[in-house]
Amino acid sequence: MAGITDIERRNRAIHESSERRKQPKIQKLLDAFAIGATPKEACAYAEIHPNSLRSWCLQDRKLLWRLETMRQK
């Protein structure tokens, strides 16, 4: 059985680091949508570009569902 390579280990570390940095921004998006912000306003509050929000939602359907749920409340 082959172990993971250094490249795979590095890629996992980069992905995990990226996810940790994203979490506070996602929380800000959720908070903004909870008070009725538009996607543009929520992005400004979370200090991200709207294209980042679009990309994150395409990559993570669970995130999309969470954000849509907050927008509908």
N, C-alpha and C positions, 0 to 999 in steps of 0.2 A: 504494500500500500504506500503510495507516494504522499508525502506531506505537502503542505502548501509552500509555494515558492516565495522568495523574498518579494517579488513583484506583486504577487497576490496579497501578501501580508501588508505591503505598503499601500496598495489600492484600498484594502479594507480600512486601514487606519485613516486614510484621506477621506473616505466616505463617512466614517463615524465622526470625524472631526467636523465635516461639513454639516452633518445632521445636527450635531450639538450647537453649532453656531446658528442654525436655522430656527431652532426651537423658540427663542425669545421673539423672533420676528413673527412666527406663526401665532404665538400667543397675542401679540399686538394686533394682528389681523383679526383674530377671533374677537378680541375686545372691541375693536372698531365696528365690526359687523354687528355685534350685539347691541350697539347703540344706534344702529341704522345708517352707518356710513356706506357710501357708494364704494365700489371696488377701487376707484381712483383715490378717494379719500383714505381708505384703509391702507393702500400702498404707501401713500405719503406719510401716514402715521407710523407705519412699520419701517419706514425708510428703505423701501425696496422699489424697484422699477416694476411697472405693471407686467412687463414681459416675464419677469421672474415669477410672479404669481401665476401667470398662465402656464409657464413651464412646470412649476411645482405641481399644479393641479393635473396636468397631463401625465406626470410621472407617478402621482399618488392619488388614486381615486378616493381613498379614505379621507384624505385631506380635503379634497373637493367636496365630499359629502358633509364633512364637519363645517366647512365654511358656508355652504349653501343652507345648512340647518340653522346656523347663527343668523344668516341674512333674513330668513323667513320668520324669525321670532319677533 
